[in-house]
Amino acid sequence: MENAVRQLLTIDELANRLKVKRSWLYSRTREKGEGAIPKIRVGKYIRFDEAQVIEWLKGKQDAD
């Protein structure tokens, strides 16, 4: 079993990496259900696991 800890990204960091606006990400975080962007709530903060978000994006691409 791998013992590496993944770093969680803030909304600004993820928006920068994906080259999208923060407002686009915030609107995705308000979606509910199976197709919603994977996110982790830490109190009032939202964090993202980059690997999970990349898989989510690939799933969205395959659906089109």
KOLBAKE-706626 format. One record per residue (C-alpha): residue number from 0; residue in one letter; x, y, z. Coordinates in Angstrom, 1 decimal. Layout:
KOLBAKE-706626
NUM	A	X	Y	Z
...
//
This chain:
KOLBAKE-706626
0	M	0.0	0.0	0.0
1	E	1.3	3.4	-1.0
2	N	1.9	5.7	1.9
3	A	1.8	9.0	0.0
4	V	-0.5	11.7	1.0
5	R	-2.2	13.7	-1.7
6	Q	-2.2	17.4	-1.5
7	L	-5.7	19.0	-1.6
8	L	-6.1	22.0	-3.8
9	T	-7.9	25.2	-3.1
10	I	-10.4	26.6	-5.6
11	D	-7.8	29.2	-6.8
12	E	-5.2	26.5	-7.3
13	L	-7.5	24.2	-9.2
14	A	-8.9	27.0	-11.4
15	N	-5.3	28.0	-12.2
16	R	-4.4	24.4	-13.1
17	L	-7.5	23.8	-15.2
18	K	-7.3	27.3	-16.7
19	V	-10.9	28.1	-15.9
20	K	-12.5	30.9	-14.0
21	R	-13.2	30.6	-10.3
22	S	-16.9	31.3	-11.0
23	W	-17.1	28.2	-13.2
24	L	-15.7	26.0	-10.5
25	Y	-17.9	27.6	-7.8
26	S	-21.0	26.8	-10.0
27	R	-19.8	23.2	-10.4
28	T	-19.5	22.9	-6.6
29	R	-23.2	23.8	-6.2
30	E	-24.3	20.9	-8.3
31	K	-25.5	17.8	-6.5
32	G	-25.7	14.1	-7.4
33	E	-23.6	11.6	-9.3
34	G	-22.3	14.0	-12.0
35	A	-21.1	16.7	-9.6
36	I	-17.5	17.7	-9.4
37	P	-15.7	15.7	-6.6
38	K	-15.0	18.0	-3.7
39	I	-14.1	17.7	-0.1
40	R	-15.6	20.1	2.5
41	V	-13.3	21.1	5.3
42	G	-15.7	23.2	7.5
43	K	-16.7	26.2	5.3
44	Y	-13.8	25.5	2.8
45	I	-13.9	23.5	-0.4
46	R	-10.9	21.5	-1.4
47	F	-10.2	19.2	-4.4
48	D	-8.2	16.1	-5.0
49	E	-6.6	16.8	-8.4
50	A	-6.6	13.1	-9.5
51	Q	-10.3	12.8	-8.7
52	V	-11.1	16.0	-10.6
53	I	-9.1	14.8	-13.7
54	E	-11.1	11.5	-13.7
55	W	-14.4	13.5	-13.4
56	L	-13.3	15.6	-16.4
57	K	-12.5	12.5	-18.4
58	G	-15.9	11.1	-17.6
59	K	-17.5	14.3	-18.8
60	Q	-15.5	14.1	-22.0
61	D	-16.6	10.5	-22.7
62	A	-20.3	11.4	-22.1
63	D	-20.2	14.0	-24.9
//
